[in-house]
Structures are given as structure tokens and as C-alpha cells.
Amino acid sequence: MLFAALWRKAGSDRAFPDTIHSSDWAVSRTLDAGVNDVCRSGLKQTKQMEYNNYKTVSVSKEAARDLKRWVVIDAKDQILGRMCTKVANLLRGKYKPQFTPNVDCGDNVIIINADQVRMTGNKWTDRVYVRYTGFPGGQRECTPLDLKNKSVDKLIRKVVKGMLPKNRLGDKLIGNLYVFGGAEHDKQAQQPIAIDINTLK
């Protein structure tokens, strides 16, 4: 029907043929132009639909608060670094389709059994964390094992904080992390959801 309409538009008074021969070259050119116009119009509409379907959605601070949830992660026998990368992504909200880089749209994360986290190889004693007090001769060193024996909360916070943005947003996000050495925590009133950290990418 489309080609028949274009045939009539070309000014031909004959019936629309099954095939167009070389004698109908002028009409054929008109048909080609009409088909191209239709194709370009359809392509333009398709692109507009794709643009509407794939718009970047940014959430406001107020809307981000409604998206927050409380989750519990069991750190037993988990590799420290690999677990903390997923915790950092949870804190930032990167697993959500509404992720907005400049907004705190992540979850509140509770880590239990943090004292049973592990590291591969000899990293507990071979790795060295260096800090500086700000005074002359104030360079201090410690190993992950020393920091764990002092406070496992400080160890996990140090690792996670290094994976968050180095700005005020990062300081705010690290406040959404709660670390407990044992299997119990004091956030039952928040009704947290237990998730398997191994299912996250």
C-alpha cells in the first residue's frame, strides 16, 4: 500500500505493477526518494524513542533517603580487600539503577563477624600501613595484624575509606558503615536485610 501511494504521488495514471521495469525509471526514482523519506522519518522516530527510554535519571537528596535500606554482611572467612570493595559499592549505591555520583544514595551496611576476616599469603604481617602525626619524627608504621588486634573496626574502616571518594561525600558515606567483631549487633530496630556478599559482583 505504501508503494502504491507513492506510485500515485509520482503522477502515473496506470495501475500499480507487480514489478517496476527500466521504462519506469523516472517513477522508480520518485519511489526511491519517497521510500528514503519514510525510512529517514522512521529512523528519526526510533532514535527519539531510544533517547526517551535511556535518559540519565538523577535522584535528589530527599529521594535518595527513601531509597536507603539497612543490610547485614557476614564477614566470616571473607577476603578483606574483596569484601571491602563490595561494601564500598553498597555504601555508594552503585548496585542501584538510580545511582547518582554526587548524592548519598547508598545503603547502611552492618558487618558482623569482622574479627574472622582473612587475608591471603603473609599480608597480615608483611603489609605495612604508614601514617604521620604531623610532628617532626612522627612517622608511624603498623601491620594489618597490629591494627586488627587493636581494633578490627579501625582496620575495616581504613580499607573501605580508601575505596571511597576523597571528599566530604566520602566522609559522609563512611558514617553509614557499622562494624561488629562478633555475630551480634545492636541495629535490630532497623530491621536489616541479610545479604550474601558472594552474590555481588
Residue frames as a rotation matrix with the C-alpha (Angstrom) as fourth column:
MET 1
0.563 0.826 0.000 0.00
0.826 -0.563 0.000 0.00
0.000 0.000 -1.000 0.00
LEU 2
0.372 -0.500 -0.782 2.85
0.195 -0.782 0.592 2.34
-0.908 -0.373 -0.193 0.74
PHE 3
-0.710 -0.683 0.172 4.44
0.278 -0.047 0.959 1.80
-0.647 0.729 0.223 -2.67
ALA 4
-0.196 0.719 0.667 1.04
0.973 0.060 0.222 2.14
0.119 0.693 -0.711 -4.38
ALA 5
0.729 0.455 -0.512 0.52
0.559 -0.827 0.061 5.52
-0.395 -0.331 -0.857 -2.69
LEU 6
-0.051 -0.832 -0.552 3.99
-0.016 -0.552 0.834 6.65
-0.999 0.051 0.014 -3.77
TRP 7
-0.651 -0.113 0.750 3.22
0.689 0.326 0.647 5.41
-0.318 0.939 -0.134 -7.31
ARG 8
0.363 0.865 0.345 0.13
0.924 -0.382 -0.013 7.62
0.121 0.324 -0.938 -7.45
LYS 9
0.634 -0.192 -0.749 2.10
0.247 -0.868 0.432 10.50
-0.733 -0.458 -0.503 -5.97
ALA 10
-0.465 -0.882 0.080 4.60
0.316 -0.082 0.945 10.14
-0.827 0.465 0.317 -8.81
GLY 11
-0.207 0.461 -0.863 1.84
-0.678 -0.704 -0.213 11.05
-0.706 0.541 0.458 -11.26
SER 12
-0.975 -0.122 -0.187 1.38
-0.220 0.669 0.710 7.72
0.039 0.733 -0.679 -13.01
ASP 13
-0.159 0.987 -0.011 -2.17
-0.976 -0.159 -0.145 7.02
-0.145 -0.013 0.989 -14.21
ARG 14
-0.096 0.080 -0.992 -1.50
-0.451 0.885 0.115 3.32
0.888 0.458 -0.049 -14.71
ALA 15
0.909 0.416 0.003 -2.26
-0.225 0.485 0.845 0.61
0.350 -0.769 0.535 -12.19
PHE 16
0.292 -0.831 0.474 0.50
-0.916 -0.101 0.388 -0.21
-0.274 -0.547 -0.791 -9.77
PRO 17
0.394 -0.170 -0.903 2.56
-0.563 0.732 -0.384 -3.05
0.726 0.660 0.193 -11.34
ASP 18
0.981 -0.108 -0.159 3.91
0.187 0.736 0.651 -6.12
0.047 -0.669 0.742 -9.64
THR 19
0.107 -0.990 -0.089 7.43
0.843 0.043 0.536 -5.19
-0.527 -0.133 0.840 -10.78
ILE 20
0.748 0.037 -0.663 8.89
-0.166 -0.956 -0.241 -1.90
-0.643 0.290 -0.709 -11.95
HIS 21
0.551 -0.529 0.646 10.75
0.823 0.473 -0.315 -2.14
-0.139 0.705 0.696 -15.27
SER 22
-0.464 -0.855 -0.231 13.51
0.756 -0.519 0.398 0.08
-0.461 0.010 0.888 -16.59
SER 23
-0.419 0.365 0.832 10.95
0.628 -0.545 0.555 2.02
0.656 0.755 -0.001 -18.64
ASP 24
0.714 0.698 0.056 9.52
0.400 -0.473 0.785 3.33
0.575 -0.538 -0.617 -15.42
TRP 25
-0.210 -0.934 -0.289 12.88
0.832 -0.016 -0.555 4.81
0.513 -0.357 0.780 -14.41
ALA 26
-0.594 0.012 0.804 11.52
-0.167 -0.980 -0.109 8.26
0.787 -0.200 0.584 -13.53
VAL 27
0.500 0.837 0.222 8.73
-0.486 0.059 0.872 6.80
0.717 -0.544 0.437 -11.46
SER 28
0.549 -0.371 -0.749 11.22
0.610 0.791 0.055 4.45
0.572 -0.487 0.660 -9.84
ARG 29
-0.572 -0.795 0.202 13.42
0.467 -0.518 -0.716 7.36
0.674 -0.315 0.668 -8.80
THR 30
-0.236 0.581 0.779 10.42
-0.612 -0.711 0.346 9.07
0.755 -0.395 0.523 -7.25
LEU 31
0.763 0.520 -0.383 9.55
-0.095 0.677 0.730 5.88
0.639 -0.520 0.566 -5.39
ASP 32
0.065 -0.839 -0.541 13.12
0.780 0.381 -0.497 5.56
0.622 -0.389 0.679 -4.11
ALA 33
-0.691 -0.311 0.653 13.02
-0.039 -0.886 -0.463 9.14
0.722 -0.345 0.600 -2.86
GLY 34
0.214 0.871 0.443 9.71
-0.671 -0.198 0.714 8.52
0.710 -0.450 0.542 -1.13
VAL 35
0.719 -0.007 -0.695 10.97
0.337 0.878 0.340 5.33
0.608 -0.479 0.633 0.49
ASN 36
-0.356 -0.927 -0.121 14.11
0.647 -0.151 -0.747 7.11
0.674 -0.344 0.653 1.68
ASP 37
-0.456 0.268 0.849 11.99
-0.486 -0.874 0.015 9.88
0.746 -0.405 0.528 3.22
VAL 38
0.649 0.761 -0.025 9.87
-0.435 0.398 0.808 7.30
0.624 -0.513 0.589 5.00
CYS 39
0.445 -0.565 -0.695 12.95
0.648 0.739 -0.186 5.41
0.619 -0.367 0.695 6.24
ARG 40
-0.617 -0.706 0.348 14.61
0.297 -0.619 -0.727 8.59
0.728 -0.345 0.592 7.50
SER 41
-0.097 0.677 0.729 11.44
-0.699 -0.568 0.435 9.60
0.709 -0.467 0.528 9.29
GLY 42
0.817 0.407 -0.408 11.12
-0.067 0.771 0.633 6.17
0.572 -0.490 0.658 10.91
LEU 43
0.039 -0.895 -0.444 14.79
0.739 0.325 -0.591 6.21
0.673 -0.305 0.674 11.94
LYS 44
-0.604 -0.229 0.763 14.37
-0.176 -0.896 -0.408 9.63
0.778 -0.381 0.501 13.48
GLN 45
0.384 0.823 0.419 11.36
-0.701 -0.037 0.713 8.47
0.602 -0.567 0.562 15.47
THR 46
0.708 -0.174 -0.684 13.25
0.373 0.915 0.154 5.37
0.599 -0.364 0.713 16.60
LYS 47
-0.400 -0.916 0.014 16.19
0.538 -0.247 -0.806 7.46
0.742 -0.315 0.592 17.79
GLN 48
-0.364 0.339 0.868 13.82
-0.590 -0.804 0.067 9.76
0.721 -0.488 0.493 19.65
MET 49
0.748 0.652 -0.124 12.22
-0.355 0.551 0.755 6.76
0.561 -0.521 0.644 21.37
GLU 50
0.337 -0.704 -0.625 15.63
0.702 0.630 -0.331 5.40
0.627 -0.327 0.707 22.36
TYR 51
-0.594 -0.558 0.579 16.60
0.092 -0.763 -0.640 8.81
0.799 -0.327 0.505 23.72
ASN 52
0.077 0.721 0.688 13.46
-0.769 -0.396 0.501 8.93
0.634 -0.568 0.525 25.83
ASN 53
0.851 0.296 -0.434 13.98
-0.043 0.862 0.504 5.39
0.524 -0.410 0.746 27.13
TYR 54
0.332 -0.835 -0.438 17.65
0.871 0.450 -0.198 5.84
0.363 -0.316 0.877 28.08
LYS 55
0.460 -0.139 0.877 17.67
-0.192 -0.980 -0.055 9.23
0.867 -0.143 -0.477 29.73
THR 56
-0.579 -0.704 -0.412 20.05
0.366 0.227 -0.903 9.61
0.729 -0.673 0.126 32.65
VAL 57
0.564 0.823 0.065 18.00
0.196 -0.210 0.958 9.72
0.802 -0.528 -0.280 35.84
SER 58
-0.665 -0.741 0.091 19.46
0.137 -0.241 -0.961 11.62
0.734 -0.627 0.262 38.80
VAL 59
0.299 0.770 -0.564 17.88
0.753 0.172 0.635 11.47
0.586 -0.615 -0.528 42.23
SER 60
0.236 -0.136 0.962 17.71
-0.391 -0.920 -0.035 14.29
0.890 -0.368 -0.270 44.73
LYS 61
-0.803 -0.572 0.167 18.91
-0.345 0.216 -0.913 14.06
0.487 -0.791 -0.371 48.31
GLU 62
-0.301 0.778 0.552 15.33
-0.891 -0.022 -0.454 13.76
-0.341 -0.628 0.699 49.53
ALA 63
0.647 0.551 -0.526 14.51
-0.725 0.658 -0.202 10.94
0.235 0.513 0.826 47.11
ALA 64
-0.146 -0.795 -0.588 17.78
-0.367 0.596 -0.714 9.17
0.919 0.112 -0.379 47.93
ARG 65
-0.710 -0.091 0.698 16.81
-0.704 0.082 -0.705 8.96
0.007 -0.993 -0.122 51.60
ASP 66
0.325 0.914 0.241 13.70
-0.864 0.391 -0.316 6.99
-0.383 -0.105 0.918 50.64
LEU 67
0.622 -0.134 -0.771 15.84
-0.503 0.687 -0.525 4.52
0.600 0.714 0.360 48.65
LYS 68
-0.399 -0.864 0.309 18.12
-0.798 0.160 -0.581 3.72
0.452 -0.478 -0.753 51.58
ARG 69
0.758 0.546 -0.356 17.96
-0.275 0.763 0.585 0.35
0.591 -0.346 0.728 53.29
TRP 70
0.191 -0.667 0.720 19.85
-0.948 0.065 0.312 -1.49
-0.255 -0.742 -0.620 56.03
VAL 71
0.686 -0.056 -0.725 21.83
-0.341 0.857 -0.388 -4.60
0.643 0.513 0.569 55.08
VAL 72
0.582 -0.496 0.645 23.85
-0.589 0.290 0.755 -7.11
-0.561 -0.819 -0.123 57.10
ILE 73
0.520 -0.529 -0.671 27.01
-0.537 0.408 -0.738 -8.75
0.664 0.744 -0.072 55.77
ASP 74
0.926 -0.265 0.267 28.70
-0.045 0.626 0.778 -11.75
-0.374 -0.733 0.568 57.38
ALA 75
0.521 -0.806 -0.280 32.47
-0.829 -0.400 -0.391 -11.27
0.203 0.436 -0.877 57.12
LYS 76
0.424 -0.369 0.827 33.34
-0.418 0.731 0.540 -14.78
-0.804 -0.575 0.155 58.28
ASP 77
-0.016 -0.595 0.804 36.10
0.507 0.688 0.519 -16.28
-0.862 0.415 0.291 56.09
GLN 78
0.900 0.304 0.312 35.83
0.424 -0.450 -0.786 -13.39
-0.099 0.840 -0.534 53.62
ILE 79
-0.140 -0.952 0.273 38.92
0.975 -0.181 -0.129 -11.91
0.172 0.248 0.953 51.96
LEU 80
-0.122 0.094 -0.988 39.40
0.641 -0.752 -0.151 -8.44
-0.757 -0.652 0.032 53.45
GLY 81
-0.785 -0.298 -0.543 40.09
-0.122 -0.785 0.607 -6.47
-0.607 0.543 0.580 50.28
ARG 82
-0.882 0.469 0.053 37.50
0.202 0.274 0.940 -8.15
0.426 0.840 -0.336 48.07
MET 83
-0.126 0.864 -0.488 34.82
0.991 0.136 -0.014 -7.81
0.055 -0.485 -0.873 50.70
CYS 84
-0.220 -0.002 -0.976 35.58
0.469 -0.877 -0.104 -4.13
-0.855 -0.481 0.194 51.24
THR 85
-0.991 -0.095 -0.096 35.28
-0.040 -0.473 0.880 -3.32
-0.129 0.876 0.465 47.53
LYS 86
-0.477 0.879 -0.012 31.71
0.551 0.310 0.775 -4.63
0.685 0.363 -0.632 47.57
VAL 87
0.026 0.438 -0.899 30.98
0.954 -0.281 -0.109 -2.82
-0.300 -0.854 -0.425 50.82
ALA 88
-0.679 -0.337 -0.652 32.22
0.177 -0.937 0.301 0.42
-0.712 0.089 0.696 49.27
ASN 89
-0.916 0.392 0.089 29.93
0.053 -0.101 0.994 -0.12
0.398 0.914 0.071 46.27
LEU 90
-0.119 0.897 -0.426 26.99
0.899 0.279 0.336 -0.72
0.420 -0.343 -0.840 48.63
LEU 91
-0.161 0.003 -0.987 27.78
0.726 -0.677 -0.120 2.47
-0.669 -0.736 0.107 50.54
ARG 92
-0.869 -0.224 -0.441 27.92
-0.101 -0.792 0.602 4.46
-0.484 0.568 0.666 47.30
GLY 93
0.126 0.992 0.026 24.76
-0.270 0.059 -0.961 2.87
-0.955 0.114 0.275 45.87
LYS 94
-0.512 -0.433 -0.742 26.39
-0.795 -0.088 0.600 1.54
-0.325 0.897 -0.299 42.70
TYR 95
-0.941 0.224 0.252 24.17
0.273 0.945 0.178 -1.52
-0.199 0.237 -0.951 42.68
LYS 96
-0.048 0.969 -0.241 21.08
0.455 -0.194 -0.869 0.67
-0.889 -0.152 -0.432 42.23
PRO 97
-0.071 0.070 0.995 19.76
0.992 -0.097 0.077 1.90
0.102 0.993 -0.063 38.87
GLN 98
0.858 0.436 0.272 19.19
0.401 -0.899 0.178 5.33
0.323 -0.044 -0.946 40.46
PHE 99
0.203 -0.861 -0.467 22.91
0.914 -0.004 0.405 5.74
-0.351 -0.509 0.786 41.29
THR 100
0.870 -0.001 0.493 23.92
0.190 -0.923 -0.336 9.41
0.455 0.386 -0.803 41.34
PRO 101
0.087 -0.965 -0.249 27.63
0.668 0.241 -0.703 10.15
0.739 -0.105 0.666 41.88
ASN 102
-0.661 -0.422 0.621 27.19
-0.028 -0.812 -0.583 13.34
0.750 -0.403 0.525 43.92
VAL 103
0.155 0.803 0.575 24.41
-0.836 -0.203 0.509 12.08
0.526 -0.560 0.640 46.23
ASP 104
-0.818 -0.327 0.473 24.46
-0.556 0.660 -0.505 9.72
-0.147 -0.676 -0.722 49.20
CYS 105
0.185 0.917 -0.353 22.13
-0.962 0.243 0.127 7.12
0.202 0.316 0.927 47.69
GLY 106
-0.504 -0.469 -0.725 23.82
-0.338 0.880 -0.335 4.02
0.795 0.076 -0.602 49.13
ASP 107
0.530 0.688 -0.496 22.77
0.110 0.525 0.844 1.66
0.841 -0.502 0.202 51.89
ASN 108
0.294 -0.396 0.870 23.60
-0.949 -0.230 0.216 1.48
0.115 -0.889 -0.443 55.57
VAL 109
0.294 -0.311 -0.904 25.91
-0.250 0.888 -0.387 -1.53
0.923 0.339 0.183 55.89
ILE 110
0.559 -0.118 0.821 26.34
-0.808 0.146 0.571 -3.65
-0.187 -0.982 -0.014 59.04
ILE 111
0.077 -0.626 -0.776 29.31
-0.477 0.661 -0.580 -6.04
0.876 0.415 -0.247 59.11
ILE 112
0.725 0.157 0.671 29.27
-0.674 0.361 0.644 -8.88
-0.141 -0.919 0.368 61.63
ASN 113
0.805 -0.500 0.319 31.98
0.392 0.852 0.347 -11.44
-0.445 -0.154 0.882 62.48
ALA 114
0.884 -0.467 -0.010 34.57
-0.347 -0.642 -0.684 -8.90
0.313 0.609 -0.729 61.41
ASP 115
0.259 -0.837 0.483 37.23
-0.869 0.017 0.494 -10.49
-0.422 -0.547 -0.723 63.59
GLN 116
0.218 -0.146 0.965 37.05
0.150 0.982 0.114 -13.64
-0.964 0.120 0.236 61.42
VAL 117
0.932 0.030 -0.361 38.02
-0.333 -0.324 -0.885 -11.87
-0.144 0.945 -0.292 58.20
ARG 118
0.451 -0.802 0.391 41.13
0.466 0.586 0.663 -13.22
-0.761 -0.117 0.638 56.50
MET 119
0.557 -0.408 -0.723 43.93
-0.748 -0.625 -0.224 -12.15
-0.360 0.666 -0.653 54.17
THR 120
0.981 -0.191 -0.043 45.83
0.139 0.835 -0.532 -14.32
0.138 0.516 0.845 51.70
GLY 121
0.298 -0.954 0.029 49.51
0.306 0.067 -0.950 -15.12
0.904 0.292 0.312 51.92
ASN 122
-0.216 -0.493 -0.843 51.58
0.969 -0.005 -0.245 -13.33
0.117 -0.870 0.479 54.55
LYS 123
-0.173 0.161 0.972 49.80
0.338 -0.917 0.212 -9.99
0.925 0.365 0.104 54.20
TRP 124
0.815 0.510 -0.276 48.85
0.413 -0.175 0.894 -9.89
0.408 -0.842 -0.353 57.88
THR 125
0.597 -0.661 -0.454 52.49
0.473 -0.167 0.865 -9.29
-0.648 -0.731 0.213 58.77
ASP 126
-0.307 -0.795 0.523 54.19
0.905 -0.073 0.420 -8.26
-0.295 0.602 0.741 55.51
ARG 127
0.129 0.417 0.900 51.91
0.665 -0.710 0.234 -5.36
0.736 0.568 -0.369 54.58
VAL 128
-0.560 -0.395 -0.728 52.71
0.801 -0.481 -0.356 -2.08
-0.209 -0.783 0.586 56.29
TYR 129
0.551 0.722 0.418 50.38
0.729 -0.661 0.181 0.88
0.407 0.205 -0.890 56.88
VAL 130
-0.586 -0.797 -0.146 52.20
0.797 -0.534 -0.282 4.21
0.147 -0.281 0.948 57.23
ARG 131
0.656 0.720 0.228 50.81
0.646 -0.691 0.322 7.34
0.389 -0.064 -0.919 58.83
TYR 132
-0.507 -0.816 0.276 52.29
0.583 -0.561 -0.588 10.63
0.635 -0.137 0.760 60.00
THR 133
-0.030 0.504 -0.863 51.40
0.980 -0.154 -0.124 12.53
-0.196 -0.850 -0.490 63.16
GLY 134
0.749 0.273 0.604 52.31
0.462 -0.868 -0.181 15.92
0.475 0.415 -0.776 61.74
PHE 135
0.852 -0.519 0.070 55.27
-0.395 -0.548 0.737 16.49
-0.345 -0.655 -0.672 64.08
PRO 136
0.171 -0.870 -0.462 58.99
-0.893 0.062 -0.447 16.01
0.417 0.488 -0.767 63.28
GLY 137
-0.838 -0.542 -0.062 59.89
-0.492 0.800 -0.343 12.34
0.236 -0.257 -0.937 63.55
GLY 138
-0.340 0.811 0.476 56.22
-0.709 0.112 -0.697 11.46
-0.618 -0.575 0.536 63.74
GLN 139
-0.151 0.272 -0.950 56.11
-0.837 0.477 0.269 8.71
0.526 0.836 0.155 61.11
ARG 140
-0.238 0.176 0.955 54.34
-0.719 0.629 -0.295 5.63
-0.653 -0.757 -0.023 62.44
GLU 141
-0.466 0.046 -0.884 54.03
-0.702 0.589 0.401 2.16
0.538 0.807 -0.242 60.95
CYS 142
-0.279 0.379 0.882 51.80
-0.648 0.604 -0.464 -0.79
-0.709 -0.701 0.077 61.73
THR 143
-0.986 -0.015 -0.167 50.77
-0.128 0.710 0.692 -4.06
0.108 0.704 -0.702 60.11
PRO 144
-0.195 0.975 -0.108 47.18
-0.536 -0.014 0.844 -5.17
0.821 0.223 0.525 59.46
LEU 145
0.011 0.166 -0.986 47.57
0.569 0.810 0.142 -7.70
0.822 -0.563 -0.086 62.29
ASP 146
-0.838 -0.356 -0.413 48.57
0.542 -0.455 -0.706 -4.96
0.063 -0.816 0.575 64.74
LEU 147
-0.807 0.574 0.140 45.63
-0.544 -0.814 0.205 -2.83
0.232 0.089 0.969 63.70
LYS 148
-0.017 0.814 -0.581 43.23
-0.201 0.566 0.799 -5.79
0.979 0.130 0.154 63.94
ASN 149
-0.266 -0.146 -0.953 44.44
0.796 0.523 -0.303 -6.64
0.543 -0.840 -0.024 67.45
LYS 150
-0.980 -0.087 -0.181 43.91
0.172 -0.828 -0.533 -3.02
-0.103 -0.553 0.826 68.46
SER 151
-0.197 0.958 -0.210 40.51
-0.304 -0.263 -0.916 -2.61
-0.932 -0.116 0.343 66.78
VAL 152
-0.570 0.053 0.820 39.02
0.671 0.606 0.428 -4.60
-0.474 0.794 -0.381 63.89
ASP 153
0.586 0.805 -0.096 36.63
0.649 -0.537 -0.539 -1.68
-0.486 0.254 -0.837 63.35
LYS 154
0.396 -0.521 -0.757 39.57
-0.391 -0.841 0.374 0.63
-0.831 0.148 -0.536 62.57
LEU 155
-0.619 -0.676 0.399 41.06
0.029 0.488 0.872 -1.93
-0.785 0.552 -0.283 60.18
ILE 156
-0.239 0.600 0.764 37.91
0.923 0.385 -0.014 -2.35
-0.303 0.701 -0.646 58.07
ARG 157
0.746 0.507 -0.431 37.12
0.391 -0.858 -0.333 1.37
-0.539 0.080 -0.839 58.12
LYS 158
-0.006 -0.839 -0.544 40.63
-0.345 -0.509 0.788 2.16
-0.938 0.193 -0.287 56.92
VAL 159
-0.757 -0.290 0.586 40.34
0.353 0.573 0.740 -0.26
-0.550 0.767 -0.331 53.99
VAL 160
0.097 0.887 0.451 36.81
0.969 0.020 -0.247 0.85
-0.228 0.461 -0.858 52.99
LYS 161
0.618 0.144 -0.773 37.60
0.185 -0.982 -0.035 4.56
-0.764 -0.121 -0.634 53.33
GLY 162
-0.432 -0.860 -0.270 40.47
-0.183 -0.210 0.960 4.16
-0.883 0.464 -0.066 50.86
MET 163
-0.762 0.216 0.611 37.90
0.626 0.489 0.608 2.96
-0.167 0.845 -0.508 48.28
LEU 164
0.368 0.918 -0.145 35.51
0.868 -0.395 -0.300 5.90
-0.333 -0.015 -0.943 48.72
PRO 165
0.473 -0.174 0.864 35.70
0.499 -0.755 -0.425 9.42
0.726 0.632 -0.271 47.24
LYS 166
-0.359 -0.702 -0.615 38.28
0.931 -0.221 -0.291 11.64
0.068 -0.677 0.733 48.95
ASN 167
-0.677 0.233 0.698 35.87
-0.060 -0.963 0.264 14.48
0.733 0.137 0.666 49.71
ARG 168
-0.672 0.463 0.579 33.00
-0.732 -0.297 -0.612 15.44
-0.111 -0.835 0.539 52.03
LEU 169
0.373 0.823 -0.428 30.76
-0.854 0.485 0.187 12.85
0.362 0.296 0.884 50.40
GLY 170
-0.019 -0.468 -0.883 33.25
-0.022 0.884 -0.468 10.11
1.000 0.010 -0.027 51.26
ASP 171
-0.920 -0.307 0.245 33.36
-0.214 -0.130 -0.968 11.30
0.329 -0.943 0.054 54.88
LYS 172
-0.222 0.925 0.307 29.58
-0.965 -0.164 -0.203 11.09
-0.137 -0.342 0.930 55.00
LEU 173
0.391 0.389 -0.834 29.44
-0.631 0.773 0.065 7.64
0.670 0.501 0.548 53.39
ILE 174
-0.503 -0.653 -0.566 31.88
-0.014 0.661 -0.750 6.06
0.864 -0.369 -0.342 55.84
GLY 175
-0.773 0.292 0.563 29.47
-0.632 -0.278 -0.724 7.08
-0.055 -0.915 0.400 58.61
ASN 176
0.313 0.926 -0.210 26.94
-0.942 0.331 0.059 4.61
0.124 0.180 0.976 57.15
LEU 177
0.042 -0.399 -0.916 29.23
-0.201 0.895 -0.399 1.68
0.979 0.201 -0.043 58.00
TYR 178
0.434 0.143 0.890 28.82
-0.900 0.019 0.436 -0.26
0.045 -0.990 0.137 61.26
VAL 179
-0.066 -0.609 -0.790 31.37
-0.393 0.744 -0.541 -2.94
0.917 0.275 -0.288 62.16
PHE 180
0.574 0.256 0.777 30.95
-0.816 0.258 0.518 -5.60
-0.068 -0.932 0.357 64.87
GLY 181
-0.464 -0.881 -0.091 33.54
-0.881 0.470 -0.058 -8.20
0.094 0.053 -0.994 65.76
GLY 182
-0.778 0.210 0.592 31.02
-0.116 0.879 -0.463 -10.81
-0.617 -0.429 -0.660 66.87
ALA 183
-0.808 0.513 0.290 27.86
0.544 0.460 0.701 -12.29
0.226 0.725 -0.651 65.43
GLU 184
0.162 0.893 -0.419 25.53
0.964 -0.233 -0.124 -9.87
-0.209 -0.384 -0.900 67.28
HIS 185
-0.784 -0.317 0.534 24.77
0.429 -0.898 0.098 -6.23
0.448 0.306 0.840 66.51
ASP 186
-0.594 0.521 -0.612 22.61
0.525 -0.326 -0.787 -3.52
-0.609 -0.789 -0.080 68.10
LYS 187
-0.817 0.279 -0.504 20.70
-0.519 -0.736 0.434 -2.46
-0.250 0.616 0.747 64.94
GLN 188
-0.809 0.542 0.228 17.80
0.568 0.821 0.065 -4.90
-0.152 0.182 -0.972 65.14
ALA 189
-0.097 0.818 -0.567 15.36
0.327 -0.512 -0.795 -1.99
-0.940 -0.262 -0.218 65.38
GLN 190
-0.316 -0.096 -0.944 16.27
-0.720 -0.624 0.304 -1.05
-0.618 0.776 0.128 61.78
GLN 191
0.575 0.547 0.609 15.15
-0.118 0.791 -0.600 -4.50
-0.810 0.273 0.520 60.55
PRO 192
-0.153 -0.727 -0.669 18.23
-0.845 -0.255 0.471 -5.02
-0.513 0.637 -0.575 58.35
ILE 193
0.889 0.398 -0.224 18.24
-0.450 0.679 -0.580 -7.41
-0.079 0.617 0.783 55.41
ALA 194
0.147 -0.846 0.513 20.88
-0.219 0.478 0.851 -10.16
-0.965 -0.238 -0.115 55.39
ILE 195
0.847 0.055 -0.528 22.60
-0.530 0.024 -0.848 -10.42
-0.034 0.998 0.049 52.01
ASP 196
0.638 -0.660 0.397 25.23
0.545 0.751 0.373 -12.81
-0.544 -0.021 0.839 50.68
ILE 197
0.383 -0.556 -0.738 28.28
-0.441 -0.812 0.383 -10.77
-0.812 0.179 -0.556 49.76
ASN 198
-0.563 -0.661 0.497 29.42
0.071 0.560 0.825 -13.51
-0.823 0.500 -0.269 47.35
THR 199
0.128 0.689 0.714 26.44
0.877 0.257 -0.405 -12.86
-0.462 0.678 -0.571 45.05
LEU 200
0.822 0.127 -0.555 27.55
-0.028 -0.965 -0.263 -9.28
-0.568 0.231 -0.790 44.39
LYS 201
0.607 -0.607 0.513 29.92
0.758 0.249 -0.603 -8.50
0.238 0.755 0.611 41.54
